[in-house]
Amino acid sequence: MTLLVGTIPCDQVDAAVEAAQQRVAAAARRAPAQRVLALLAVSHALLSRFLCRHAADDLDRSIDAAREAERLVPRGRPERRGVTVRLANVLAVRNRPEDVVFALDTLRREQAGLRPGTPEHAALDTMYATVLAPQYLRYRRREDLADALDRMERALPVLDRATAVARPNSQVAEVYATAAASAHSTLATLLVARSGDPDADPGDEDRIRRLVEQAGRLSPLVGSIGDTLVRAHELRGLEQRPAEEAARLMAGFEPSGIVGVGVGAAGSGVQVGGRYGTGSDLRALDDGIRDMEAELDDPDRFEADRPSQLATLANMYHLRSRTKGLSGDPSAAADRRQAEHLASQVLAMGRDSQDEARVVLANCKLDGYRMDGPEQHVLDEAVTLLRRATSGQAMAPHVRRATRSSLAEALIGKGFRDGDLESVDEGVALFRMLRDGYLPGSLPHAIACSRLAAGLHMRAEATGYTEDRLAAADESRRAVAELTDKSLIWAYDTAIRWGDWSWRHERMADAGDAYLVAVDVLNQLVRAQLTRAMSELVLGRGAQGMPARAAYALARRGRLTEAVEALEGGRAVLLSAALDRDLVGLTAPELEPVRQRYLRAVEHLRGLQDRAIQEQLATEGA
């Protein structure tokens, strides 16, 4: 009596459907009870095949068979409850608004005649909560989540007690075990959906793990689904974890088959920690886009919510455009235009997923914006879209935080363009609120510090006030300190932005501090790359002339030893890259020993330089 999840193996569904159809044909002249059982078997087999292949025809035929079975059972008969619940089950899988209303009404009506505390009453509670869960994820109505959680908390102990009773019939025992496992898994799903809400229980994470473990012990099928649920929950919680733990959780995870967990941005945030411009992100996005486009182009495939699928595809194109943008791929602009086109299609439909489409469209506009470009109106459009999205209700907390970050960026850019300090201050306040909402020491907290520092630099540029410059410098110093051991690319870009801004405004002490960090991180970044092309890409991010500016700024402040180290350290990186470029042509097999000796010499030299610097710093510190 719980929501079916495809209890017939995918390699056996065709045979099961054929056998069930033969059973219906054989029962045509028998008693109505026999025909009802045969129709229910067809409905079950077709639903299992639908869950394997997602063919819309299988789901519609499953619903038709369940409707025919319900028609054959007279009202008032005890068997009618099981049939109507089965019909509610398959309608809930189709999940159209009218199907959900029918399913919930049916479950309420059938439960009204049962005594609370019985396994049958608890099973209907589980089904009711299972139908409500996707409604909460789509519309974010708190009453849906509260009702589903209340029902699951009431049903779980009843089903656990029923499962613990020894039963001579193994099939009956298996039914109770599967029902209890589904209840544990459903409650875990609801707690995952609640994560990030202000009223979430701090103990939810441990409880989710316990529920999934219990579901796995009761039913291996349900347990495998629970394992994926826990991993998705861990990835959604990356923003509240230290960077090292986040990287460990990301290792080896393939997000295929999980929709709506938001792992794309989190994965990118972890992967920029050292290696730059790797192809693994692009391959995963290429595969996901290709598969989703094939699904949308298949006329026979069931689509419960086409706007949601289009919004997801638009988001994937946007993520791919940003990933390509890291490596300067010229096709990034085409992906961004496709994302804009898909998001505009969703908005034109005027149905669900409007807020998701607004966010994608606004982010695409922000990515393409240039301060000296002709299309200055895109900032106004982005602010309007993001304000509407953040004011909506159908948005998960972690998505809302990311949307507010984009809104803050758009407000600061718009305010700087128009000379409107109120807009700049609103954006800075948003960045400060987001920073304070993250766990100190986590990667998102450090990135939020960097983005807040950028906003404060814009405010200082607009006002020219000394206190604004000091606030921007303090936030930049904090951001660089937090980012250095979490994300080399964010640390380098933050230090370069801070150093260049300080250099322009003759703040040589800040410029020297910033450039010192930039030189050190530049060394680490270049060594972390897998290819020479990616190393050159890193060197192109403000590296040219930076060591000389660093040495000048430090010398102006009387820090002569550090000035020499910055200049020589930066030159060593640039010279090594230049020599490596000159050796690219030495690819003939007979020249390989020469190339290898050179590379070993470079590594040995780097090691000696690092050791000498450490020894000198230790001596000066003593």
MORAVEN-V794903 format. One record per residue. PSI is psi in whole degrees, 0 to 359 (* if undefined). Layout:
<<PSI> <PSI>>
This chain:
<<11> <167> <127> <145> <23> <70> <355> <126> <147> <330> <358> <2> <323> <315> <322> <319> <315> <317> <319> <321> <322> <323> <322> <317> <321> <334> <7> <324> <12> <188> <154> <325> <320> <321> <323> <314> <320> <319> <322> <324> <320> <316> <317> <316> <318> <322> <320> <319> <324> <317> <340> <324> <348> <35> <125> <325> <321> <318> <318> <319> <326> <319> <318> <319> <319> <323> <318> <321> <320> <323> <329> <343> <120> <151> <145> <342> <141> <333> <340> <329> <312> <323> <315> <326> <322> <319> <316> <324> <309> <328> <323> <328> <319> <323> <28> <157> <316> <329> <318> <317> <315> <315> <315> <319> <317> <314> <319> <317> <317> <330> <336> <332> <6> <151> <127> <146> <355> <156> <324> <318> <319> <323> <322> <326> <317> <316> <318> <315> <325> <324> <325> <331> <308> <334> <322> <318> <330> <314> <348> <39> <121> <329> <329> <315> <317> <316> <316> <317> <319> <316> <320> <321> <329> <325> <328> <308> <329> <314> <326> <318> <319> <325> <328> <344> <131> <132> <134> <331> <115> <327> <320> <319> <322> <323> <314> <320> <318> <321> <316> <320> <318> <323> <316> <316> <320> <317> <320> <319> <317> <321> <324> <318> <329> <344> <136> <344> <151> <329> <15> <146> <132> <337> <6> <321> <313> <322> <323> <316> <317> <318> <317> <320> <318> <320> <321> <323> <326> <322> <116> <325> <310> <326> <322> <324> <321> <323> <316> <323> <316> <317> <320> <321> <320> <319> <324> <334> <12> <325> <343> <16> <154> <155> <321> <318> <323> <318> <322> <319> <326> <337> <123> <6> <132> <114> <10> <137> <350> <122> <135> <14> <353> <39> <346> <307> <321> <318> <318> <321> <326> <318> <339> <3> <332> <296> <142> <130> <33> <159> <353> <321> <314> <319> <317> <318> <321> <313> <315> <318> <316> <316> <317> <322> <324> <320> <316> <332> <349> <113> <341> <354> <141> <135> <105> <328> <85> <319> <321> <320> <319> <321> <321> <317> <319> <319> <322> <319> <320> <316> <321> <324> <321> <321> <318> <326> <332> <324> <12> <25> <123> <342> <359> <322> <322> <320> <320> <320> <321> <321> <317> <318> <315> <318> <322> <324> <316> <317> <324> <333> <333> <28> <219> <169> <22> <317> <319> <319> <320> <320> <314> <314> <317> <318> <324> <319> <319> <320> <326> <358> <138> <134> <330> <13> <168> <336> <72> <342> <346> <332> <318> <318> <319> <317> <316> <313> <316> <326> <318> <320> <315> <338> <349> <171> <333> <63> <129> <154> <318> <329> <322> <322> <316> <324> <320> <328> <317> <321> <319> <317> <316> <320> <318> <317> <318> <317> <321> <320> <318> <356> <30> <99> <335> <318> <319> <314> <324> <318> <318> <319> <321> <315> <320> <320> <318> <317> <315> <343> <349> <157> <122> <136> <349> <159> <315> <325> <316> <318> <322> <323> <318> <317> <324> <319> <319> <319> <321> <325> <320> <320> <317> <324> <324> <323> <324> <8> <143> <319> <327> <322> <319> <319> <319> <319> <318> <317> <324> <318> <318> <317> <314> <318> <321> <327> <338> <321> <14> <316> <109> <319> <315> <319> <317> <312> <322> <316> <318> <316> <316> <315> <314> <320> <316> <323> <315> <328> <18> <33> <81> <329> <313> <320> <317> <315> <315> <314> <329> <313> <318> <319> <317> <315> <326> <317> <313> <320> <314> <321> <336> <348> <151> <334> <157> <324> <318> <326> <317> <325> <318> <315> <337> <352> <66> <14> <326> <124> <348> <316> <321> <319> <321> <313> <318> <313> <319> <321> <323> <331> <7> <12> <73> <318> <315> <327> <315> <316> <318> <316> <312> <322> <317> <319> <324> <318> <312> <320> <319> <318> <319> <316> <320> <323> <320> <335> <2> <325> <349> <64> <354> <146> <323> <342> <358> <320> <323> <314> <318> <321> <320> <313> <321> <322> <319> <315> <320> <318> <318> <318> <317> <319> <315> <316> <317> <318> <316> <318> <320> <318> <321> <320> <315> <323> <324> <*>>
